[in-house]
Amino acid sequence: MDTSHILYGFTDLKNLDSHGPIVLNKAKGAYVYDTKGKKYFDGNSGLWNSVVGFDHPKMIATAQKQYEELSGYHALFGRITEPAINLTNKLIEVSPFDEGKVFFTNSGSEANDTAVKLLWFMNWHKGLPKKRKIITRYNSYHGVTVGAASMTGKPYNDVFGLPLSDFIRSACPHYWKFGKEGESEEDFSLRMAQDLEDVIAKEGADTIAGFFAEPVMGAGGVIPPSKNYFQLIQPILKKHNIPLIADEVICGFGRTGNLWGSITYDIKPDMIIASKCITSGFFPLGAVITGEEITKELMDASYAAEEFPHGFTAGGHPVGCALALQAIDIIIEEKLLENVRKLEPLFMGGLKSFEDMEFIGEARGIGLMGALEMVQDKKTKKPFDGHMNMGERVANKAIEKGLICRPLGPSIVLCPPFITTPEQIDFMYSTLKETLNEVFNEIKISN
Ligand SMILES: Cc1ncc(COP(=O)(O)O)c(C=O)c1O
């Protein structure tokens, strides 16, 4: 096939030159197949999102039925479709909020941008035009649009001249990596909270519009928060009147074993960003869910301005909304949350056993999301040289053996679908162990 016309995103092009892309054309359950008929267990659920099975018959039937009834319509100017209304009601029902509103987007990035604009809009109405700054954490991932990329705390956005002004950072609560020698995890979390206090003091609380956090940092390399982190920072945000927005794009709908990462970590957000598992990868859809207080302020601002001047052509698409309703029903009715919880000990226990390997520095995760971070020296936690491409080497070899896992810097990320079986976890780990042994032997020989 002529693949010369695709402009790849987030792809190591030099590495791709030697391997070529994997072209997929079929999927069944938790497996995908390439055009040569090779079968892969997808240890990454597509991109964290295909969790109910790629070919779930109810999802396919729902899409077919909705396309036959009403194939597409927007959700603007007072027009709306039944599936979009039903989904707003469902999302409020399953959200931690008693009351609230839902704004639909096509992606997680757009949902984050939308949430920033909501905050700015409310503050404009309250006569607080200087209350604009957005705090996120170093190493966080919030997406790629200009706003969401400005929120993302990764150095690779330097090439775009981002972040924009008004986007500022606080520390990343990764104890294994950033804890000081002799510092307990509890003390580390206190230091993280103090860092946030310091950022707020430096910038001025009256200039800060909101604090966005993923309950577990996903694309940062699966980093669960350090002990008590959210319990320590929430009172600080409250004291300074700074809304907390939970970016649940990865954690939402079950990844951590509860419907929301906010439940798992006892976070009381003012707003939630959702996407990915919301349609189990069957349709692009994102949502901003506003809690009681923000909803009220937002409605006041909307009446004052006559409208909230924002919206996407395909936001609230009826097929996407019908699929989201179906995906949420499947997750709840087919007891997939229970399956995530049931598998967690096997998943996490198996993951932790990799820490016995010579070059595995940390195995971390929760629910059905985990990462193995490779280091050159376990004692000093010295990372491998970037040019050794350890993550890519492992992922490429695993793929040859029929396992899809994702390289993320020095880490290998695993986040299998919610329908995964214990046998599939065994396959995933035995394949990965074999792969790592081979790669580690190669580097020992070349040294
Ligand atoms: C936490 C988080 N927020 C936002 C996004 C952006 O979502 P999208 O890729 O749909 O724009 C992602 C994507 O991985 C994410 O993990």
The ligand as an SDF file (V2000), in Angstrom:
LIG
                    3D

 16 16  0  0  0  0  0  0  0  0999 V2000
   -6.1720   13.1780   30.3170 C   0  0  0  0  0  0  0  0  0  0  0  0
   -6.3660   13.5360   28.8780 C   0  0  0  0  0  0  0  0  0  0  0  0
   -6.9670   14.6960   28.5810 N   0  0  0  0  0  0  0  0  0  0  0  0
   -7.1850   15.0590   27.3060 C   0  0  0  0  0  0  0  0  0  0  0  0
   -6.8000   14.2550   26.2660 C   0  0  0  0  0  0  0  0  0  0  0  0
   -7.0270   14.6920   24.8560 C   0  0  0  0  0  0  0  0  0  0  0  0
   -8.0240   13.9450   24.2740 O   0  0  0  0  0  0  0  0  0  0  0  0
   -8.1290   13.8660   22.6650 P   0  0  0  0  0  0  0  0  0  0  0  0
   -6.9680   13.0860   22.1850 O   0  0  0  0  0  0  0  0  0  0  0  0
   -9.4500   13.1810   22.4560 O   0  0  0  0  0  0  0  0  0  0  0  0
   -8.1530   15.2650   22.1680 O   0  0  0  0  0  0  0  0  0  0  0  0
   -6.1970   13.0330   26.5190 C   0  0  0  0  0  0  0  0  0  0  0  0
   -5.7770   12.1380   25.4230 C   0  0  0  0  0  0  0  0  0  0  0  0
   -5.1130   11.1600   25.6000 O   0  0  0  0  0  0  0  0  0  0  0  0
   -5.9510   12.6640   27.8640 C   0  0  0  0  0  0  0  0  0  0  0  0
   -5.3310   11.5280   28.1840 O   0  0  0  0  0  0  0  0  0  0  0  0
  1  2  1  0
  2  3  1  0
  2 15  2  0
  3  4  2  0
  4  5  1  0
  5  6  1  0
  5 12  2  0
  6  7  1  0
  7  8  1  0
  8  9  2  0
  8 10  1  0
  8 11  1  0
 12 13  1  0
 12 15  1  0
 13 14  2  0
 15 16  1  0
M  END
$$$$
